[in-house]
Amino acid sequence: MTPNKPVRVFVCGNIRASVWTAPHESVHLQKRYFDDKQQQWRNSEYLFPDELPRARLVLEKAYEFLCLREEDPGSTRPNQRSS
């Protein structure tokens, strides 16, 4: 069964990276903005140059979340991810 919510969301301003683990690990990057003409919030995959640092930050955090796992200090074996 595929979850209908991401397992983690990283947000910086109007940029967000959503981490999904089912059926495969993936990250969805999107920008939220308010469309004055339509008077509603919208999503976009297009970024302005000044939004790139925020996109980089949320993508790095998503990558860290997927790659790094905590280790139990009392354990003699490293905590391995299940695939």
C-alpha positions in Angstrom: 0.0 0.0 0.0 1.4 3.4 -1.0 1.2 6.1 1.7 -0.6 9.2 0.6 1.7 11.5 2.6 5.4 12.1 2.4 7.5 10.7 5.3 9.3 14.1 5.7 8.9 17.6 4.3 11.6 20.2 4.4 10.5 23.8 3.9 12.5 27.1 3.4 10.3 30.0 2.6 8.1 29.1 -0.4 10.3 26.1 -1.4 9.6 22.6 -0.2 11.2 19.2 -0.7 8.9 16.2 0.1 10.5 12.8 0.8 8.6 9.7 -0.3 9.8 6.2 0.5 7.1 4.1 -1.2 7.1 2.5 -3.6 10.7 3.9 -4.1 12.7 6.6 -2.4 12.1 9.9 -4.1 12.1 13.6 -3.5 9.5 16.1 -4.9 10.7 19.7 -5.2 8.1 22.4 -5.5 7.6 26.1 -5.1 4.4 27.7 -3.7 3.2 31.0 -4.9 0.1 33.1 -4.8 -1.5 33.8 -8.2 -3.0 37.3 -7.9 -5.1 37.0 -11.0 -6.7 33.7 -10.0 -6.7 34.6 -6.2 -5.4 31.2 -5.2 -2.2 29.4 -4.2 -0.4 27.4 -6.9 2.6 25.1 -7.2 5.4 25.4 -9.7 8.6 23.5 -10.6 10.2 26.6 -12.0 12.5 28.6 -9.9 14.0 32.1 -10.1 17.7 32.4 -9.6 17.3 33.9 -6.1 15.3 30.8 -5.1 18.1 28.4 -5.9 19.8 28.7 -2.5 16.6 27.7 -0.7 16.1 24.8 -3.1 19.6 23.6 -2.5 19.1 23.8 1.3 15.9 21.7 1.3 17.3 19.2 -1.2 20.4 18.8 1.0 18.3 18.2 4.0 16.2 15.6 2.1 19.4 13.9 1.0 20.7 13.8 4.5 17.4 12.4 5.7 17.6 9.6 3.1 21.3 8.8 3.6 22.1 9.3 7.3 20.7 7.1 10.0 21.1 7.3 13.7 23.2 4.7 15.4 22.4 3.2 18.8 25.5 4.1 20.9 25.2 0.8 22.8 25.1 -1.3 19.7 28.2 -3.0 18.2 26.7 -3.1 14.7 26.0 0.0 12.6 22.4 0.8 12.0 21.8 -0.3 8.4 18.9 0.8 6.3 16.4 -1.8 5.2 15.8 -1.8 1.5 
